[in-house]
Amino acid sequence: MEVLVIKRFEYKFVKKEQKLGFSINRKIEDAEKEWNELGKNGWKFCKEGDGVIIFVREIIE
């Protein structure tokens, strides 16, 4: 008998903020640091739109 396993997910919505300043390199470095931290915690980029970035991760119990 085969057991059906249903995957469950949770989502994180992060408001995309415009940071003041002119250094695009600094903005990229800050975003990369933030996204890497989310990735270390199991979050994966899902979608971006309407000023929100959406991340998803599987719920493992």
N, CA and C atoms as a LAMMPS dump frame, in Angstrom:
ITEM: TIMESTEP
0
ITEM: NUMBER OF ATOMS
183
ITEM: BOX BOUNDS ff ff ff
-5.0000000000000000e+02 5.0000000000000000e+02
-5.0000000000000000e+02 5.0000000000000000e+02
-5.0000000000000000e+02 5.0000000000000000e+02
ITEM: ATOMS id mol type element x y z
1 1 1 N 0.844 -1.185 0
2 1 2 C 0 0 0
3 1 3 C 0.892 1.252 0
4 2 1 N 0.609 2.153 -0.911
5 2 2 C 1.399 3.368 -1.041
6 2 3 C 0.843 4.46 -0.125
7 3 1 N 1.741 5.153 0.558
8 3 2 C 1.342 6.242 1.445
9 3 3 C 1.536 7.56 0.7
10 4 1 N 0.495 8.361 0.649
11 4 2 C 0.545 9.656 -0.018
12 4 3 C 1.036 10.704 0.969
13 5 1 N 2.104 11.383 0.612
14 5 2 C 2.658 12.434 1.458
15 5 3 C 2.372 13.772 0.786
16 6 1 N 1.691 14.612 1.489
17 6 2 C 1.361 15.939 0.966
18 6 3 C 2.361 16.948 1.533
19 7 1 N 3.041 17.632 0.643
20 7 2 C 3.984 18.662 1.083
21 7 3 C 3.212 19.898 1.519
22 8 1 N 3.729 20.532 2.552
23 8 2 C 3.13 21.78 3.035
24 8 3 C 4.192 22.869 2.983
25 9 1 N 3.74 24.094 2.74
26 9 2 C 4.656 25.212 2.59
27 9 3 C 4.198 26.394 3.426
28 10 1 N 5.156 27.25 3.753
29 10 2 C 4.83 28.526 4.378
30 10 3 C 5.484 29.622 3.544
31 11 1 N 4.93 30.814 3.65
32 11 2 C 5.37 31.931 2.819
33 11 3 C 5.765 33.12 3.684
34 12 1 N 6.729 33.873 3.202
35 12 2 C 7.18 35.098 3.873
36 12 3 C 7.074 36.226 2.853
37 13 1 N 6.395 37.289 3.24
38 13 2 C 6.255 38.47 2.399
39 13 3 C 7.158 39.566 2.963
40 14 1 N 8.084 40.045 2.151
41 14 2 C 9.018 41.077 2.573
42 14 3 C 8.747 42.325 1.747
43 15 1 N 8.456 43.423 2.431
44 15 2 C 8.196 44.686 1.732
45 15 3 C 9.486 45.182 1.093
46 16 1 N 9.41 45.452 -0.188
47 16 2 C 10.562 45.955 -0.936
48 16 3 C 10.674 47.45 -0.669
49 17 1 N 11.766 47.838 -0.044
50 17 2 C 11.941 49.242 0.324
51 17 3 C 13.012 49.891 -0.539
52 18 1 N 12.762 51.124 -0.885
53 18 2 C 13.766 51.918 -1.587
54 18 3 C 14.65 52.571 -0.531
55 19 1 N 15.927 52.201 -0.53
56 19 2 C 16.854 52.798 0.425
57 19 3 C 17.417 54.077 -0.173
58 20 1 N 17.592 55.065 0.673
59 20 2 C 18.141 56.33 0.224
60 20 3 C 19.622 56.17 -0.089
61 21 1 N 20.105 56.963 -0.993
62 21 2 C 21.517 56.916 -1.339
63 21 3 C 21.705 56.638 -2.818
64 22 1 N 22.933 56.807 -3.231
65 22 2 C 23.226 56.693 -4.655
66 22 3 C 24.103 55.492 -4.994
67 23 1 N 24.57 54.773 -3.991
68 23 2 C 25.487 53.666 -4.241
69 23 3 C 24.722 52.396 -4.587
70 24 1 N 24.622 52.101 -5.877
71 24 2 C 23.931 50.889 -6.316
72 24 3 C 24.663 49.657 -5.818
73 25 1 N 26.006 49.737 -5.759
74 25 2 C 26.777 48.594 -5.266
75 25 3 C 26.43 48.282 -3.816
76 26 1 N 26.26 49.301 -3.016
77 26 2 C 25.902 49.11 -1.605
78 26 3 C 24.506 48.488 -1.491
79 27 1 N 23.575 48.949 -2.312
80 27 2 C 22.219 48.406 -2.293
81 27 3 C 22.223 46.932 -2.678
82 28 1 N 23.034 46.583 -3.666
83 28 2 C 23.142 45.192 -4.103
84 28 3 C 23.759 44.338 -3.003
85 29 1 N 24.802 44.835 -2.361
86 29 2 C 25.449 44.1 -1.275
87 29 3 C 24.479 43.863 -0.123
88 30 1 N 23.703 44.892 0.232
89 30 2 C 22.73 44.759 1.318
90 30 3 C 21.657 43.733 0.975
91 31 1 N 21.146 43.779 -0.266
92 31 2 C 20.117 42.829 -0.692
93 31 3 C 20.679 41.406 -0.703
94 32 1 N 21.893 41.253 -1.192
95 32 2 C 22.523 39.936 -1.24
96 32 3 C 22.692 39.365 0.167
97 33 1 N 23.114 40.193 1.099
98 33 2 C 23.289 39.757 2.492
99 33 3 C 21.945 39.307 3.082
100 34 1 N 20.907 40.103 2.849
101 34 2 C 19.574 39.774 3.373
102 34 3 C 19.044 38.472 2.758
103 35 1 N 19.186 38.319 1.445
104 35 2 C 18.681 37.126 0.761
105 35 3 C 19.469 35.887 1.171
106 36 1 N 20.782 36.02 1.348
107 36 2 C 21.583 34.885 1.804
108 36 3 C 21.177 34.445 3.203
109 37 1 N 20.857 35.39 4.053
110 37 2 C 20.393 35.056 5.405
111 37 3 C 19.069 34.3 5.335
112 38 1 N 18.158 34.746 4.495
113 38 2 C 16.895 34.035 4.311
114 38 3 C 17.149 32.63 3.764
115 39 1 N 18.06 32.512 2.807
116 39 2 C 18.389 31.211 2.229
117 39 3 C 18.954 30.248 3.263
118 40 1 N 19.775 30.752 4.169
119 40 2 C 20.337 29.915 5.238
120 40 3 C 19.245 29.38 6.151
121 41 1 N 18.14 30.088 6.218
122 41 2 C 17.016 29.675 7.058
123 41 3 C 15.959 28.903 6.27
124 42 1 N 16.326 28.472 5.059
125 42 2 C 15.447 27.611 4.28
126 42 3 C 14.48 28.324 3.353
127 43 1 N 14.523 29.66 3.297
128 43 2 C 13.611 30.407 2.44
129 43 3 C 14.143 30.449 1.015
130 44 1 N 13.254 30.256 0.048
131 44 2 C 13.586 30.29 -1.367
132 44 3 C 12.75 31.37 -2.043
133 45 1 N 13.387 32.165 -2.906
134 45 2 C 12.668 33.205 -3.634
135 45 3 C 11.54 32.572 -4.442
136 46 1 N 10.379 33.202 -4.378
137 46 2 C 9.217 32.686 -5.095
138 46 3 C 8.773 33.669 -6.178
139 47 1 N 8.515 34.92 -5.78
140 47 2 C 7.966 35.89 -6.724
141 47 3 C 8.135 37.299 -6.177
142 48 1 N 8.155 38.273 -7.093
143 48 2 C 8.238 39.681 -6.709
144 48 3 C 7.167 40.439 -7.469
145 49 1 N 6.496 41.358 -6.783
146 49 2 C 5.503 42.194 -7.443
147 49 3 C 4.79 43.098 -6.468
148 50 1 N 4.295 44.206 -6.943
149 50 2 C 3.549 45.171 -6.132
150 50 3 C 4.301 45.594 -4.872
151 51 1 N 5.627 45.739 -4.98
152 51 2 C 6.43 46.207 -3.856
153 51 3 C 6.675 45.167 -2.782
154 52 1 N 6.421 43.891 -3.1
155 52 2 C 6.605 42.813 -2.131
156 52 3 C 7.44 41.706 -2.775
157 53 1 N 8.357 41.145 -1.996
158 53 2 C 9.129 39.993 -2.433
159 53 3 C 8.621 38.8 -1.622
160 54 1 N 8.292 37.709 -2.305
161 54 2 C 7.704 36.551 -1.641
162 54 3 C 8.711 35.403 -1.628
163 55 1 N 8.879 34.826 -0.447
164 55 2 C 9.75 33.677 -0.264
165 55 3 C 8.903 32.513 0.228
166 56 1 N 9.366 31.282 -0.042
167 56 2 C 8.623 30.09 0.339
168 56 3 C 9.592 29.074 0.915
169 57 1 N 9.12 28.267 1.854
170 57 2 C 9.91 27.117 2.321
171 57 3 C 8.966 26.009 2.719
172 58 1 N 9.467 24.788 2.555
173 58 2 C 8.668 23.621 2.895
174 58 3 C 8.618 23.442 4.411
175 59 1 N 7.449 23.096 4.91
176 59 2 C 7.293 22.796 6.333
177 59 3 C 7.631 21.314 6.517
178 60 1 N 8.648 21.071 7.303
179 60 2 C 9.07 19.698 7.562
180 60 3 C 8.808 19.381 9.035
181 61 1 N 8.027 18.353 9.247
182 61 2 C 7.682 17.995 10.629
183 61 3 C 8.272 16.676 11.003
